Amino acid sequence: MEFIQRHLILVFGIVLISPILCYTQDDFCIPYVESINTVIDFSKSAVLIQTPLKEGTGIFINIPFNDIPEKGNVIVITAKHVLGSKFDTLDNPLEYFDTVVVSMKTQKGQIDARKYVLADLVQNYDLAFLAPIDKKRSYDEYETFTHNIDSGIAVLSEIKRAQTVFVAGYPFGVGSESITPVIQSGIISYIDTTNLFALIDIPINYGNSGGPAYVILNSGEKKLLGLILGFRKNSADKVLNIIGDRLKLKDANSSLGVVLLLKPFLDEFSSWFKKIRDTDRK
């Protein structure tokens, strides 16, 4: 009887304590299960991009319609070197594929491979925009998460060092067959608001490039932080060159993650987005 009583007390204690288990950061507390579920949902914005030469990751972005803000056009952003069709001796892309395949999973578990066209490139930065050119089904039928360009992306004033960050992608092709992205976590280690990048203490490998990094803000809200870049020496990308020069990094470092802070770039492309807000609704 005493044995049973001790174990009943133990179980009762766990039941009392478990509801208050939480993930803490600074001055807020997120229920642990809620935090896990949110991160898993956010990871569904990471899509697999395939070209005849390589695989990489992209991010779903939603551009709301002016008259129906709860709906909009869905595009994909990624690192433009993922789309390279011809490279120089330093592995910088010289030419790009016009179309690529973006794979996503339906709510019923079916894998759809949709064609996307290269819509635009950002000069001097490893950033590209892809738009769909075929439509197999409504986006509501896919197991995806889209970041709203107007409200779902962290602004510079909201982010700071030591905030928790998560990334999702397909390193070395892991998860690509089932379209289940690999999730990793760490913190923001360094922020450069002038040159618009952050360093995170998460290992970044081949296949992660172009994927999303999410941040838990001090308010507890979770937003898209930016786009993952793979560090490459002598890169044509402005951010990677700055990192190499200032931090004296001469070779790729798999323990270092470089994130391009997206909000300023997306603001710069606001006129481009405005043109497609109410055109060719897909």
N, C-alpha and C positions, 0 to 999 in steps of 0.2 A: 504493500500500500504506500509506504514511504517513497519507493522508487517511482510509482505512478504519480504521486503528488509532485515530486521534484520535476518530472518531465512535463506535467501539466502547467506548472509555474513557468518553466522555460518557454514552452510554446506560447502561453498567454503573454509573456513578456515580449516575445518576438512580434506577435500580432499587434501589441500596443506600440512598439517602436517602429515597425516597418512603414506605417503611413507617413512618418516624418523623416524617413531617409531621403536625403536630397543631395543635389549637386550644388555646391556653394562656390560663389565667385564674388569677391568684394562684399557688397551690401545686399545681396539677394540670394534666394534659395529656390532652386527649381526641383520639383519632385523628380526623383530619379527615373522612374518609368516614363514620365512625360518627356523628359529630356531625350531618352533613348528613342522614343517613337518619333519625335520631331526630327532628330538627326537622320533616322532612316527615311523619313518622308523627304527631307531635303536632298538626300543622296539620289533620289529618283530624278533629279534635274541633270544628272551626269549621264550623257548618252555616248554610245560607242561610235567613233568615226573611223571609217575604213577607206583607204585609197589602194591603188594597185601596188604601192610600195610599203605602206606602214599602217599601223593602227594608232589611234589616240583617243582623247576624250573631248567632249564638248559640253556646253551648258545651255539648257533651255532658258530663253528669255521671252517674256510676254510683253508685247507692245499693245496697250489697251486702245480700243477704238474710242474716238472722241465722243461719240454719241452713246456708246454702250461700254462704259469703263470696266465692267466686270468681265468683259470678253475682249479678245484681241487677236492680233497676228502673233504667231509663235515662230521665233527664229532661233538659230543656234550660233553661239560665239565660241571660238576656239583659238588656239595658238596657230599662227599661220604657217609655222614650219611643219606642222602636222600635215599640211596640204601640199607640201613641196613635191614637184615632179622632176626637178633637176637641181643639183646642189653643187656648190664650189668645193674646193679642197678642204675648206674649214667647216663643211656641213651647213653652210648658210644657203637657204633656198634661192634659186635664181628664177625659177618658173614654178607655176602652181597648177594643179588640176582644176579644171573648170567645174567638174561635178564630183561629188563624193557620195558614199553610202552612209546614212545615219540609221543605226539600228535601235529599236525601242521595243518594249514589251507591253502587250495589251493586258487589260484587267484579267483576262482569262488565261494569261500565261503564254500566248502566242507571240513569236518574235517577228516583227515586221522590219524589213529593210527598205528605207525610203531614200529616194535620190534628192540631194540638196545641191543647189548651185552656189558657187562662190559669188557673193553679192558685193563685197567690198573688203579692202585691206587697209589697215592703218599704217601709214608711212612711218618708218623708224621704230615701230613697235611690233612685237610678236602677237598681233591681234587680227582676227579675221571674222567676218560675218557671213553666215550661210542662210539661204532661204529655201524653203521646200519647193520642188517643182512637180511633185506628184502627191496625190492625196488618196490614201487607201481607206481611211476612216477618220472620224472626228477625233480630236485630241482628248475628248472626254472619255474615249474608249481605251486610252492608254494608261498604263501604270506610271505616270510621270508627275513631276512637280515643276512648275514654271515660276520663275522669279519675275515679279512685276517691276518693270523698268522705272515706274514712278514712285514706288514705295518699298520695294523689297531688297534694295541694295544699300549697304552701309555707306554713309558719308564720312568724310575725313574726320570731322569733329567727334564722331561717335566711337572711333577706334583708338586703342592705346595698347602699349606693351603689357604682356602677361594675361591678356584676355584669352579665353579658350577658343581654339579654332579647330575645325574639322575639314578634311578633304575627302573627295570621292573620285574614283577613277578606275582605270583598268591597267595597273602596272604589270608589265610583261604579259599582257593579255589575260590575266587572271579575272575571272568573272565575265569574260566576253561571250562565252557560249550561252549562258543563261541571262545575260544582260543584268547581272547583279554586281554593281560596283563595289570595290574594296573601300572600306571606310577606315580612316586613320585620324588620330587626334593629337593635339599638342597645344602650344601657346604661340602668341605673336611675340617674337624675340626682338624685332627691330622695325621701325617705321620711318620711311623717308617720304614726307608729304610734299616735298619739292619735286622729286622725281617719280613720285606716285608708285612706290612699291613697298612691300613688307617682306621680312624674313620670318619664316616659321620653323620650329624645330621638329619638322616631320620629314622623314626620308621620302624623297621624290625620285621615281624611277621611270624608265622608258614606258610609255603608255599613259602616265599621269598627265602629261602636257596637255594644256587646254581645258583641264577639268576645273571644277568649282572648289573654292575654299569658303567655308562659312564661319561666321564669328558669333559668339555669344556676347552681346553687349552688356554693359553694367546694369542696364534696366532689366536684363533677363531675356530681352527680345533677341531672336536669332535672325540674322540677315546674311545675304551673300556678300562676302568680303571682296573677292576678286578671282582672277584667273591664274591657274598654276603655270609657271614657266619652268622648264628644266634648265639649270645653269649649264652654259656652254661657253668655253673661253673663245675669245675673238669673234663673238657673235655680232651680227649686224643689228641686233636689237639694242636700243639705247639703254634700257634699264640694265640688261645683263652686262653691258660694257662698263656702266657706272659701278656696278657691284664688283666687277673684276678689278677695276682700278682702285676704288676706295677701300675695299676690304682685302685687297691683295690676294684674291682667289685666282689661281692660275689654271686649275683643272676642275673638272666636275666634282662636286662633293655631294654624295648621295644622302648625307645627313642634313643637308640644307635645302629648305624649300623656299622658292622665290614666288611671290604672289603679286601680280599686277593689280593695283587698286582700280576697280572698274568704274566707279561712279563718275569721276571726272571725264573719262573717255566717252562714256555713254551720254553725258551732258553735252559734250562737244559734238556728238553726232545727233543732237536733238532734231535738227532740221531734216536730216536723212530719215530719222524715225517718223517724223511728222508726215512725210510723204507717203509712208506705207501704213500709217494708222488706219486709213479709210480706203485702202486700195487692195484689190485682189484678196479678199478675206478668205483665209484658209483654216 
